[in-house]
Amino acid sequence: MQLHIITPEHVVFEGDVDSVTVPGKDGEFQMLNNHAPIVSSLDRGTIKIKVHSKTFVDFENVSGKLKQSPANELVYLLDVSGGVVEMSNNIVTILAN
């Protein structure tokens, strides 16, 4: 599925991913390929992005905010203070603060 993470300053991430986990207002939830369409507000927390392989470099981390997880080299982390997520037709768009 395609993931786009956008902040007011940068496009933080664009690319194909296996899964994305977000801090929803009512708790953390994960989206996988073919997830039902959803729109949700985000709370303060960490977005977890699981990529296909450790050679994944299809994005430029111009914001410097995206970090590789120390526990899993295929997972990238982004701390957010809120925002909105939309998933439809295997495209996830996150507008984050």
MDAnalysis code that builds the backbone (N, CA, C; Angstrom):
import MDAnalysis as mda
import numpy as np

u = mda.Universe.empty(291, n_residues=97, atom_resindex=np.repeat(np.arange(97), 3), trajectory=True)
u.add_TopologyAttr("name", ["N", "CA", "C"] * 97)
u.add_TopologyAttr("resid", np.arange(1, 98))
u.add_TopologyAttr("resname", ["MET", "GLN", "LEU", "HIS", "ILE", "ILE", "THR", "PRO", "GLU", "HIS", "VAL", "VAL", "PHE", "GLU", "GLY", "ASP", "VAL", "ASP", "SER", "VAL", "THR", "VAL", "PRO", "GLY", "LYS", "ASP", "GLY", "GLU", "PHE", "GLN", "MET", "LEU", "ASN", "ASN", "HIS", "ALA", "PRO", "ILE", "VAL", "SER", "SER", "LEU", "ASP", "ARG", "GLY", "THR", "ILE", "LYS", "ILE", "LYS", "VAL", "HIS", "SER", "LYS", "THR", "PHE", "VAL", "ASP", "PHE", "GLU", "ASN", "VAL", "SER", "GLY", "LYS", "LEU", "LYS", "GLN", "SER", "PRO", "ALA", "ASN", "GLU", "LEU", "VAL", "TYR", "LEU", "LEU", "ASP", "VAL", "SER", "GLY", "GLY", "VAL", "VAL", "GLU", "MET", "SER", "ASN", "ASN", "ILE", "VAL", "THR", "ILE", "LEU", "ALA", "ASN"])
u.atoms.positions = np.array([
    [0.844, -1.182, 0.000],
    [0.000, 0.000, 0.000],
    [0.882, 1.235, 0.000],
    [0.325, 2.341, -0.427],
    [1.045, 3.610, -0.497],
    [0.824, 4.407, 0.785],
    [1.904, 5.025, 1.275],
    [1.818, 5.873, 2.458],
    [2.390, 7.244, 2.139],
    [1.653, 8.272, 2.541],
    [2.096, 9.662, 2.396],
    [1.951, 10.311, 3.768],
    [3.053, 10.833, 4.310],
    [3.000, 11.571, 5.574],
    [3.459, 12.993, 5.295],
    [2.578, 13.934, 5.630],
    [2.835, 15.336, 5.322],
    [2.703, 16.154, 6.600],
    [3.680, 17.027, 6.843],
    [3.610, 17.984, 7.944],
    [3.537, 19.380, 7.316],
    [3.267, 20.406, 8.105],
    [3.239, 21.754, 7.528],
    [4.565, 22.160, 6.867],
    [5.672, 21.575, 7.321],
    [6.978, 21.956, 6.791],
    [7.480, 21.068, 5.660],
    [7.166, 19.763, 5.691],
    [7.786, 18.803, 4.776],
    [6.829, 17.684, 4.390],
    [7.144, 17.048, 3.272],
    [6.616, 15.718, 2.997],
    [7.612, 14.799, 3.682],
    [7.209, 14.173, 4.774],
    [8.118, 13.387, 5.601],
    [8.369, 12.012, 4.997],
    [7.336, 11.421, 4.374],
    [7.482, 10.068, 3.839],
    [6.516, 9.874, 2.684],
    [7.003, 9.210, 1.629],
    [6.165, 8.757, 0.522],
    [6.737, 7.439, 0.043],
    [5.916, 6.407, -0.017],
    [6.404, 5.143, -0.537],
    [5.500, 3.980, -0.203],
    [5.883, 2.798, -0.700],
    [5.149, 1.564, -0.427],
    [5.560, 1.017, 0.927],
    [4.578, 0.554, 1.694],
    [4.837, -0.003, 3.020],
    [4.010, -1.273, 3.209],
    [4.419, -2.081, 4.181],
    [3.651, -3.274, 4.544],
    [2.540, -2.938, 5.528],
    [2.830, -2.028, 6.461],
    [1.827, -1.634, 7.458],
    [2.194, -0.279, 8.042],
    [1.193, 0.351, 8.641],
    [1.420, 1.597, 9.376],
    [0.536, 1.560, 10.616],
    [1.133, 1.918, 11.753],
    [0.421, 1.959, 13.028],
    [0.403, 3.405, 13.498],
    [-0.783, 3.881, 13.874],
    [-0.934, 5.287, 14.255],
    [-1.565, 5.416, 15.638],
    [-1.288, 6.536, 16.324],
    [-1.908, 6.790, 17.632],
    [-3.260, 7.492, 17.474],
    [-4.322, 6.728, 17.340],
    [-5.661, 7.296, 17.202],
    [-6.135, 7.913, 18.508],
    [-7.152, 8.736, 18.448],
    [-7.710, 9.383, 19.646],
    [-8.236, 8.362, 20.655],
    [-8.734, 7.219, 20.158],
    [-9.261, 6.174, 21.039],
    [-8.288, 5.014, 21.214],
    [-7.030, 5.217, 20.846],
    [-6.024, 4.171, 20.993],
    [-5.309, 3.892, 19.687],
    [-4.191, 3.208, 19.815],
    [-3.348, 2.884, 18.670],
    [-4.040, 1.858, 17.780],
    [-3.915, 2.029, 16.437],
    [-4.436, 1.016, 15.525],
    [-3.524, 0.893, 14.312],
    [-3.614, -0.279, 13.677],
    [-2.736, -0.601, 12.547],
    [-3.566, -0.746, 11.282],
    [-2.988, -0.320, 10.165],
    [-3.619, -0.496, 8.862],
    [-2.705, -1.338, 7.987],
    [-3.302, -2.335, 7.338],
    [-2.610, -3.211, 6.410],
    [-3.239, -3.038, 5.033],
    [-2.651, -3.690, 4.035],
    [-3.192, -3.675, 2.690],
    [-4.663, -4.110, 2.723],
    [-5.509, -3.469, 1.929],
    [-6.936, -3.768, 1.810],
    [-7.737, -3.471, 3.079],
    [-7.218, -2.598, 3.931],
    [-7.963, -2.163, 5.123],
    [-9.226, -1.421, 4.674],
    [-10.262, -1.503, 5.461],
    [-11.495, -0.764, 5.169],
    [-11.205, 0.737, 5.161],
    [-11.912, 1.490, 4.344],
    [-11.720, 2.946, 4.346],
    [-11.964, 3.515, 5.744],
    [-11.133, 4.488, 6.122],
    [-11.236, 5.072, 7.455],
    [-10.701, 6.500, 7.429],
    [-11.277, 7.344, 8.264],
    [-10.757, 8.680, 8.544],
    [-10.761, 8.795, 10.062],
    [-9.627, 9.210, 10.634],
    [-9.527, 9.303, 12.094],
    [-8.607, 10.447, 12.472],
    [-8.880, 11.047, 13.615],
    [-7.955, 12.044, 14.158],
    [-6.862, 11.314, 14.930],
    [-5.704, 11.940, 15.009],
    [-4.562, 11.361, 15.693],
    [-4.291, 12.093, 16.993],
    [-3.778, 11.358, 17.957],
    [-3.385, 11.903, 19.244],
    [-1.861, 12.003, 19.270],
    [-1.323, 12.545, 20.331],
    [0.121, 12.582, 20.512],
    [0.631, 11.150, 20.629],
    [1.710, 10.837, 19.918],
    [2.269, 9.496, 19.973],
    [3.248, 9.260, 18.836],
    [3.422, 7.995, 18.484],
    [4.411, 7.613, 17.476],
    [3.755, 6.844, 16.344],
    [4.031, 7.262, 15.118],
    [3.612, 6.522, 13.935],
    [4.706, 5.503, 13.646],
    [4.305, 4.239, 13.434],
    [5.257, 3.168, 13.127],
    [5.021, 2.703, 11.702],
    [6.067, 2.761, 10.884],
    [5.986, 2.416, 9.472],
    [6.828, 1.172, 9.226],
    [6.205, 0.100, 8.713],
    [6.966, -1.115, 8.389],
    [7.151, -1.162, 6.882],
    [8.429, -1.131, 6.464],
    [8.761, -1.148, 5.035],
    [9.059, -2.573, 4.577],
    [9.177, -2.762, 3.260],
    [9.362, -4.090, 2.674],
    [10.719, -4.720, 2.973],
    [11.783, -3.945, 2.846],
    [13.125, -4.512, 3.022],
    [14.063, -3.459, 3.573],
    [15.205, -3.912, 4.100],
    [16.142, -2.962, 4.699],
    [16.858, -2.112, 3.666],
    [16.694, -2.418, 2.376],
    [17.302, -1.598, 1.335],
    [16.360, -0.490, 0.872],
    [15.239, -0.326, 1.566],
    [14.240, 0.684, 1.197],
    [14.812, 2.086, 1.382],
    [14.959, 2.803, 0.273],
    [15.431, 4.185, 0.352],
    [14.719, 5.045, -0.681],
    [13.426, 4.844, -0.854],
    [12.675, 5.578, -1.860],
    [12.225, 6.956, -1.391],
    [12.657, 7.369, -0.215],
    [12.243, 8.670, 0.288],
    [13.467, 9.426, 0.757],
    [13.334, 10.745, 0.815],
    [14.390, 11.577, 1.380],
    [13.900, 12.070, 2.732],
    [14.651, 11.811, 3.754],
    [14.262, 12.213, 5.111],
    [14.684, 13.664, 5.357],
    [14.119, 14.572, 4.547],
    [14.519, 15.983, 4.626],
    [14.147, 16.630, 5.956],
    [13.121, 16.108, 6.596],
    [12.705, 16.707, 7.865],
    [13.624, 16.297, 9.002],
    [14.293, 15.150, 8.865],
    [15.138, 14.635, 9.935],
    [14.346, 14.048, 11.082],
    [13.017, 13.994, 10.949],
    [12.162, 13.527, 12.035],
    [11.935, 12.023, 12.013],
    [12.142, 11.394, 10.866],
    [11.908, 9.960, 10.732],
    [13.130, 9.200, 11.227],
    [12.914, 8.292, 12.168],
    [14.011, 7.542, 12.781],
    [13.812, 6.054, 12.568],
    [14.897, 5.318, 12.407],
    [14.810, 3.865, 12.316],
    [14.661, 3.284, 13.717],
    [13.784, 2.300, 13.873],
    [13.557, 1.668, 15.168],
    [14.782, 0.878, 15.597],
    [15.209, 1.024, 16.848],
    [16.346, 0.236, 17.324],
    [15.999, -1.253, 17.450],
    [14.713, -1.576, 17.572],
    [14.296, -2.967, 17.759],
    [14.112, -3.718, 16.443],
    [13.847, -2.994, 15.339],
    [13.581, -3.647, 14.062],
    [14.031, -2.727, 12.938],
    [14.984, -3.170, 12.143],
    [15.530, -2.315, 11.085],
    [14.555, -2.077, 9.935],
    [13.432, -2.771, 9.900],
    [12.424, -2.549, 8.870],
    [11.326, -1.588, 9.331],
    [11.436, -1.070, 10.540],
    [10.418, -0.170, 11.090],
    [11.001, 1.223, 11.285],
    [10.261, 2.223, 10.799],
    [10.642, 3.618, 10.993],
    [9.618, 4.273, 11.906],
    [10.073, 5.237, 12.702],
    [9.238, 5.881, 13.709],
    [9.172, 7.382, 13.474],
    [7.997, 7.946, 13.729],
    [7.805, 9.380, 13.614],
    [6.924, 9.838, 14.775],
    [7.460, 10.698, 15.637],
    [6.681, 11.243, 16.749],
    [5.813, 12.380, 16.240],
    [4.533, 12.363, 16.637],
    [3.595, 13.403, 16.224],
    [2.842, 13.927, 17.443],
    [2.349, 15.142, 17.324],
    [1.557, 15.714, 18.410],
    [0.073, 15.727, 18.077],
    [-0.282, 15.207, 16.909],
    [-1.674, 15.130, 16.488],
    [-1.755, 15.115, 14.979],
    [-2.979, 15.129, 14.471],
    [-3.171, 15.151, 13.030],
    [-4.391, 14.364, 12.614],
    [-4.400, 13.976, 11.332],
    [-5.520, 13.246, 10.739],
    [-4.954, 12.170, 9.822],
    [-5.609, 10.991, 9.797],
    [-5.234, 9.926, 8.886],
    [-6.451, 9.538, 8.056],
    [-6.212, 9.256, 6.774],
    [-7.262, 8.747, 5.892],
    [-6.701, 7.560, 5.145],
    [-7.475, 6.477, 5.056],
    [-7.101, 5.320, 4.250],
    [-8.251, 5.004, 3.324],
    [-7.932, 4.861, 2.034],
    [-8.923, 4.500, 1.033],
    [-8.194, 3.933, -0.175],
    [-8.667, 2.816, -0.701],
    [-8.091, 2.190, -1.888],
    [-6.588, 1.945, -1.754],
    [-6.163, 1.453, -0.600],
    [-4.755, 1.122, -0.314],
    [-3.827, 2.326, -0.389],
    [-4.367, 3.507, -0.145],
    [-3.563, 4.720, -0.041],
    [-3.830, 5.341, 1.323],
    [-2.769, 5.479, 2.121],
    [-2.866, 6.081, 3.450],
    [-2.249, 7.476, 3.364],
    [-3.008, 8.475, 3.777],
    [-2.509, 9.847, 3.813],
    [-2.605, 10.321, 5.262],
    [-1.474, 10.790, 5.777],
    [-1.426, 11.305, 7.150],
    [-0.996, 12.765, 7.103],
    [-1.835, 13.626, 7.667],
    [-1.488, 15.032, 7.853],
    [-1.147, 15.166, 9.320],
    [0.131, 15.360, 9.610],
    [0.611, 15.302, 11.001],
    [1.151, 16.640, 11.468],
    [1.076, 16.837, 12.785],
    [1.678, 18.015, 13.418],
    [2.990, 17.597, 14.032],
])
